[in-house]
Amino acid sequence: MQVAVKRKNINFIPDVTRVIARFLYTNDTRAISIIQLVLGMSEKEASDVLNPILRDYSMRHRNISKIFEKHFNNIVHLFKNLKIDPRTLDNTQKLLIGAYFTMEYSIEAAAFFNPSIIDHPDQSETGVGEKRVIISFRATGEGHISSIVFRTGVLDKNSNLTIEPVGNMLEEAEHIRRHIYTKKTFKSKLDEMQNVHTLIPPDLILDKLNDKFTYGELRTCIEEARKTIHLASDKEILFNQIMWLASSHYELDFSLDTNISERVIFPVSLNEKNGIEDARFVKFVNEKGKATYYATYTAYDGTRILPKMIATTDFYHFKVIPVHGEIAQNKGMALFPRKIKGKYVMLCRLDGFNNYIAFSDHISIWRKAKLLQKPKFPWEFVQIGNSGSPIETSEGWLIITHGVGPMREYVLGASLLDLENPEKEIGRLQSPLLMPNAEEREGYVPNVVYSCGSMIHNNDLIIPYAMSDYASTYATVDFKELLTALKNSK
């Protein structure tokens, strides 16, 4: 049975005008040279250079002078090399120096893709049959660095989407807070990984720290430890794992006067410096009925990929934590929207070919997984994986899958899992639910349609999806028709 798909006439296209002001830095020698040149300018020369910069860029960024001041503070430690007290500089000099260490970055110049959709926490001023939604995207710019961005809109009773006004002044988080660790909790988290601290003498690192320590203090201890002993390659790897754990925890706070479409979650830690990829957002409801929005995503440092997780309740404050354990090793982890029989449940792809399901007592620790789905039909012979978190229905857990077939063509499929025992597949569509058409198969990566999360609205399945890793759109499917097809597929 072929299920009808209705493509909607809304496209999310990359926009080169969407820019953020980022810190620009190469090395100490070059930075000191720039500082010296600015300090050699007369008061009038400095003002003549700064004033047009403030005039022009204040139209492109909210409070550009605050950004310049922040970036000046990032290099203030270099003044000790010049034997100059930075407090003696006037405001013009500080802001101008900050401007030289600032650059614009077009966050979505290359691609705007891999969306997921969820309920907005604010449903005020919506009509009967309407729902306000948040759509997350992977935005990619120069150097193929990916970040997470958002749009909001309202679905009407017929599942037509109206995009709400998009803000023009993009911002990274106003405050970034590194996690403060205690020895006890940090050792516990190392235990959760690989008993790292039993393989490296505790007094080498942790015993040199106070009971509470920061990422920077831990990094200093490790640098000192590397100087004192010769490290075998396996212990060097373990040192790197300790630093990975420490750098993975942070929190982001966005200004309350930003529109959600202006908030950019840009890479912060070293293990994601080359991109935050394919966030799968889900509204998770705990046993007490409290909702938290989680997103599993892939951190990429240019060489390795690492699964991580974001948590938020309001989309102003975000907490980022690593996902670890033996099975936290590949792309595409997707969290179920509630616990099942007291356990957190996750879809994952350990081997790059099959779909697995995992259960855990802790949302960030995943040790064992069971094979759930193997490629079955020709259009998924190369690979099967999830395309977002499962959706709970009265008939079972609905999973939108992606399959890879001949010519590396990515298509979307659908499966249904047992509600009480999601290890059991009830049905799987024999034909793709959505395939790239003539307009969708051209792009950065040809012949690909891909989604990171769908939802049900009224009687429709809403599927936002990317077109060949370039732009995005959405489609709807009659939910009852899809369920009938799934139940009759076996």
Beta strands, then each sheet from edge to edge (+ up, - down):
strand 1: 5-7
strand 2: 19-23
strand 3: 102-106
strand 4: 111-119
strand 5: 131-140
strand 6: 146-155
strand 7: 161-163
strand 8: 175-178
strand 9: 181-182
strand 10: 212-213
strand 11: 250-253
strand 12: 275-285
strand 13: 291-300
strand 14: 305-312
strand 15: 317-322
strand 16: 334-335
strand 17: 344-348
strand 18: 355-360
strand 19: 369-373
strand 20: 383-386
strand 21: 391-393
strand 22: 396-404
strand 23: 410-417
strand 24: 425-428
strand 25: 449-450
strand 26: 455-457
strand 27: 460-467
strand 28: 471-478
sheet 1: 1+ 28- 27+ 25-
sheet 2: 1+ 28- 27+ 26-
sheet 3: 2+ 3-
sheet 4: 4+ 5- 6+ 7-
sheet 5: 8+ 11- 15+ 14- 13+ 12-
sheet 6: 9+ 10-
sheet 7: 16+ 17- 18+ 19-
sheet 8: 20+ 22- 21+
sheet 9: 20+ 22- 23+ 24-
end
